[in-house]
Amino acid sequence: GGRVLTGEIDRHSVQNIQAVIWFCDLRGFSRMASRISQGALVELLDTYLEIMARPVLDNRGQILKFMGDGFLATFDLAARSQQMVCADAVQAARQLVAHVPQFNASRRADGKETLDFGVAIHMGEVLYGNIGTKERLDFTVVGSAVNEASRIEGLCRPLGRHVLVSSAVHNAAAPANGALLSLGVHALRGIGEPQELFTIADG
């Protein structure tokens, strides 16, 4: 943030970095948007994004952008080992899986609407920096690893899982954060090589 404010990072200023990528999405939001009031919709979205973001922030993650009913975040690999950073990302997912059902049960007891979620955790090389037009810049990450994370998240619903972890993260995190369960090898839409995907217990 300081580098952006001082002008050190401007348009076209990007870096190649290795990062753990967290891509998440809320399920059921679009359907719900057509049947509840605007005020209730905004309250619902803000509440769930706060719930989703907190484990990321508590485990040293950085939220880069909110995208409608989801967000993109990264875990920095520059200062610590891959094992420690990947373990942090997986731990954030474990916390989310533990907390959201309790939160939803509380909302249902109060007669409030609830949402579900999907999360993908991946690792790879990304371009990190200010990207966009002269009038509007977006500090974000782009690259094939980001696309792969998005495609992995898209498999959460078909595979009936809240959390999907790529083989790159699985291999780096083990054994620091407990066993991850293999879901087999799956093709990713628009991505050449199929990947073995993993999930957490109860994920």
Beta strands, then each sheet from edge to edge (+ up, - down):
strand 1: 14-27
strand 2: 61-67
strand 3: 70-76
strand 4: 116-132
strand 5: 137-142
strand 6: 163-166
strand 7: 181-186
strand 8: 195-199
sheet 1: 2+ 3- 1+ 4- 5+
sheet 2: 2+ 3- 1+ 4- 6- 8+ 7-
end
